[in-house]
């Protein structure tokens, strides 16, 4: 496994900048979707081992809403956008005007969540592509509502190769007094991280 403890402040500053731009684009897209002003908390950017991803969203048995896709192109990897159930319910209420618990969701609600996830992951990926000038193409996103551990296992089987670590962007959007909390996880294939940093002109001596 690569030693991501070698990351210095400069690398994290670059990752934070990408996170900021992506979150800004995502907030704009979300405000257009629900036709309300959205405020955004400055995202927290961290590098964690892949094994820690489920813990990061509340544990392997926590039920979450996840949109996941494969990133193809110059810097292949996997991307997951994970929402807690309360945030997903709040988003659905804003868009459909209906407040339902997860076990009552029908095709309309699932379709709306899928579209939200599609828009938000697209916002982050296009920001990353613009910033790095890399060709990054998303696969068609899939949506799942299940325990985090099961989704991550299934998602990586469905998407293919898994990296050793995840770049996490922990974002909160605010509409009025309500908060929508989501986590983006970009899990580059092992050979992709040096490509990503070289595209940014950032020194990288990681052993991947």
N, C-alpha and C positions, 0 to 999 in steps of 0.2 A: 504494500500500500504506500502511496506517495506521502511524503511528509509535508502536509500543508501548514505545519507550524513555521515553515520557512517564509511564509508570507510576511512581508514588511508593511509598514504604514503606507508606503507609496501604492502598493498593490491594492490595499483595502480602500484607499482614497479613490482609486479608479473604479473599483467595484461599487462603492457607495454612489459615485457619480452616475454610473449606469443605472443603479437602483433608483436614484432620485428621478432621472429622466423617464425611466419606464413607469414609475409610479405616477408621475405627473401626467403622462399620456393616458394611463389607465384611469386616473381620476377624471380626466376630461371626457374619455369615452363613456365612463359610467354616468357622469352628470348628463350627457346627451341622451343616454338610454332612459334614465328615469326622469329627465327634464327637471332636475333640481340641482341647486348648487352643491358641490361636493368639496369638502375640505380634506386635506391629506396630511397625516402625520409623517414627519420625516422617517423614511424606512430605516430599519436596523438591518445591516448586512453582516452576515457571519459565514464562516466556512465551517461545516461540521462533517463528521464522517457519515457515510451513508447509513450506518447502523443507528445513528442518533435521530434520523429524520422522524420516525414515528413518535419518539419521546418528545420531540420539539412541538408536536401538535396535540399533546395531551396523553400520549401512550398508545401502544399498539391496538388496544381494545376500544379506543374512543371512536365513536361513529362520526364520520366527517363526509363532506361533499367534495369530491375531487374531479378536476378536469385534467386529463393527462394526454400528452402528445409526444411524438418523436420529432426531434430537430434534425433535419438533414442538411447537407451542404458542406461548407468549408470547416465547420466546427460541430460535428455531430454529437448528440447527447439526448437526454430525456428531460422533459419539463412537466412539473406537477403544480397545479394551483389548488390549494386546500383551504376550504372554508369550514369553520365550525357551524354546527346546526343552527344556532341562534342567528348568526350572520346571514346564513342562507335564507332562513325564514324571513328576516327583515328585508333582504333584497327582493324576495318574491312578493312580499306585501307592497313594497314600493312600486313594483312593475305591474302586478296583476290586480292589486287592491284586495287580495285574498290572503287571509292569515290561516295557514294550515300547518298542522304538525307533519313531520316527515312521513309517517305511515299513511297519511291521507293524500300525499302528492300523487297527481295523475300525470298524464302525458303533457298537458299544458305547462305544469310547474317544472317538470323535468326538462322540457324543451327550452323554457325560459332560462333555467340555470345553465344549461348547455351553451346557450347563446352568450350569456354573461361571461362564462369561463372562456369561451372562444374569443370574445372581444378583449378581455383583460390579458390573456396569454399572448394574443396577437400584438397588443400594445407593448408589452415587455420585449417580445422577440424583435419587433420592428425597431425599437429603441436600441437594442443591442446590435442589430445589423447596421443601423445608421452610424452608431458610435464607432464600431469596429471596421466598418466597410467590408464585412464578410458576407458571403451569400448564405443566409440561414432560412431554410424553408420548413414550415411546420407541416406535420402530417395532419390528417383530419382528427380533431380532438375527440376523445371518448370521455364519457361522464360516468362516475360510479358513486353510489351512496353506500358506504360499508365501513367496517372497522379499518382504521388507518393501516394497520399491519397487513391486512388482507389486500387492500388496494395497492399498497406499494409492491407487495409480492406479485400480484396479478399484473400490475402495470408494467413492471420490469420484464416479466415473462412475455407479455404482449408486445412490448416495445423493443425487446432485444437486449443488447449489451448494457451492462451496468457499470457506472464509474465507482470509484472508491469513496468519493466525497460529494457533498452538495453545497452549492452556493445558495444560501437562503436569503430571501428578501422578505422581511416581516413588515407588512404594511397594514395600516389602519386608515379607513376612510370614514369621514364623519358627515352625516346629513342631519342638520339640526343637532339634537342631543343624542342621536343614535349612532352607534359605532358598528362598522362592518370590518371584521378582522380577517385578513387572509394571509396566507404564506405562499410565496413562490419558491419552488425548489428547482434550480437548474442543475442537472447532474450530467456533467460532460463525460463523454467517453474518455478512457484513460489518456489517449493520445491528443485530446482536444485542448487541454489547458494551456500548453505552451503556444499553440496556434492562437488562442484567444489573447494571451498577453502580448505576443509578438505583434499582433494586429493593432494593439494599443501603444506600441512603442515602449512597453514597460519591460525592464530587465526581469528575466525569469530564469532561475537556476534550479527549479523543482525537478525532482527525479521521478518522472512519470513514465 
